[in-house]
Amino acid sequence: MNEKIRSFTTTYSGKKFAPYNPKGEQICIRDIAHALSFICRFSGHVRSFYSVGLHSLYVAEELKGRGYSKETQLFGLLHDASEGYINDIVKPFKDYLRDYLEAEKVVQKAIEQKLIIDKGILEIGPKERHCIEIVDREICYVEAKHLLADSDWIPYYPTISIDFIANYTMEEVEKMFVRKYEELVEKIKNSHKASFSFS
């Protein structure tokens, strides 16, 4: 086994996470929530601290506001979960980092397997994933308008259903993220049980 596969980072809870060889036992929703609540969007070039965790919560809430399924909301909540382990990199740079992009896919797949599919929740299709990409981009535009000194590059200002508030603490975002994840998983699993009921 080469050094790349054996390399690991230590998570908030003390787990050893191997980004090139992630295993289910290394993945924890509380580690992801904690890390994402501490990682700043736009590489920190914002008027005030604003986390990837809060961004992810807004993506999930906007999907809910537009009437998408709870499954789509759950995948939306976790759409940047890999960044909890391998950090966020600004898109103009990330697009040229082949190794990072490959690792990102591997880590994201492992997270979705452990935290969604292994819970008995079916994977969403390409159409739903495309909807998440659209909402992700539109939330980004709104964030940029509120948080960046220069947002002239934004092609339009989208209409979103959520009230944009950026001043949550890291601790509040961490708790909200875990609570949102647990609520969605419970509601989805309960809806599955109800659909199989013969009463």
N, C-alpha and C positions, 0 to 999 in steps of 0.2 A: 504494500500500500504506500503510495507516494505522499510526500509532505503536504501537497495541496488537499488531498482527501482527509488527512489526519488533522489538519489545522482546525482550531476551534476558538470561539470567543465565549466568555463567561457572561451569562445573563443576570438580570436583576435578582432572580430567585436562586441563583447559584448553579443553574444548569450549564453544561458544556454544549454549546451549539456549534455544529460543523456546517458552515454555509455551503460547502461543496458536497456534503453527504448528510443532509438533514434527516433525522429520524423522528418519528412521532413522539417518542418519550422526551425529546428535547424541546418540544413546542408547548407553550403555555399561554393562554389568553391574557393572564395577568402580566406576564413579561412583555407581551406585545403592547398592551394598553399602557403600561408604564413607560416603555421606550418611546412610543409614538407621542405620548403627552409631553415628552421632554425634547422632541425633535422639532425644530422651527422650520416652517415653510419658507420658500424662496431663499434658502441658505442664510436665513437671518436678516436679509435686507428688507426689513419691515419696520413700520413706525412703532410697533409694539409687538411683544412676543405673541406668536400665533402658531399653534402646533399642528403637525400632521394628524394627530389624534382628533382634534376638533374638526379639521377638514373632513376626515373620514365620517365623523358623526353627521356632519351637514350633508354629505353625499347620501347617506342612508335616509336621512330625514326628507331630503328633496325627492328621492325615489318614492318614499311613502306618500308624499304630497301629490305626486303625479300618478298615484294609483297602481304602482308596480307591486308585485307579490312580495310577501315577507321573505321568500327565498332570495329574490333579487336584492332586497334591502340588506340581507345578511352578507351576500357576496359584495355588495357595495360598501358595507361597513369595513370589510376586510380587504378591500381592493389594494390598499397600500401596506398591508400587514407585513410583507417581506422587509419593508424599510425598518421595521422594529428590530431586525437582526443585522441588516447590511447597510442601514442608513439611507437617507434621502440625498440624491444628487440632482442638481438643476438639469432640466431636460436638454438644453443646448449642448451640455457636456456629456450627459449620460448616453445620449443617442449614438455616441462614437466609442463607447466603452463596451466592446463585445463581451469580454469576460464578465463584466458586471451584469449585462443584460441576460446572459445565459444563467448566471447564478440566481438572478432575480426570479426567473421563470421556475427554476428548480425549487427555490425556497417557497415561492408563492404556492406552487402545486402541493408541496408537503404540508403547508399550513392549511390549505383548503381541505386536504384529505383528512387531517387530524381534527380540525375544529368544525368541519361541516359534514363531509361525506361519511366519516366514521360515526357521526351522530345519527345516521340513517336518513340524512337529507340529500335529495338528489341534486346533482350538479345542474346549473342553469345552462341554457343554450346560447349560441352565438348572438341571437337577437337581443337577449337580455344583457349579455356582456357589452354589446354595442351601446345599449341604453345607459349602462353604467359609465362608459367612456364619455358619452355626451354630457351627462350630468356632472361628471368629474371635471370636464373642461369648463363647463358653464359656471360651476362653483369657483373654479380657479379664476375666471374673469372677474367675478364679483369680489373675491378676495383681493385681487390686484388693485381694483378700483378703490378699495377701502384702505389698503395697507402699504402700497408702493408709492414712491415719489413720482414715478413716471409710468403711466398705464396707457400711453398713446398707442401702443402696439396691439391693444385689444380691439378686435374687429367690430364688436357690438357689446352692448350691456344687456345680458339676458334677464328675463323675468323669472324669478324664483319664488317659491311659495313660503320659504322659511324666513324668519327674522334673523338677519345676520348680526351676531354679537360676538366680538372677538376677545372680550376681557375675562374669560374664565381662567381660573388658576390651573396649573398643571395637575394638582391633586384632584380638582373637580372633574377635569377632562378624563383622567384615568378612571375614576369611579363611574362616570357616565358611560364610558366606553365598555367597561365590563358589564355594567347593568344592561346596556342596550343589546350586547351580544347574548347574554343569558336570557333576556326577555324574548328575543327573536327565536332563539333555538327552542325555548319552551313552547311558544305559541305555534311554531311550525310542527313540532312533534305532537302537540295536542290536537292540531287540526288533522294530522294524519290518523291519529287514533279515532277521531270522530268520523272520518270518512270510511273507516272499516267497521263502524258500529252497525249492528243489525236492529237496534232499538227503534 
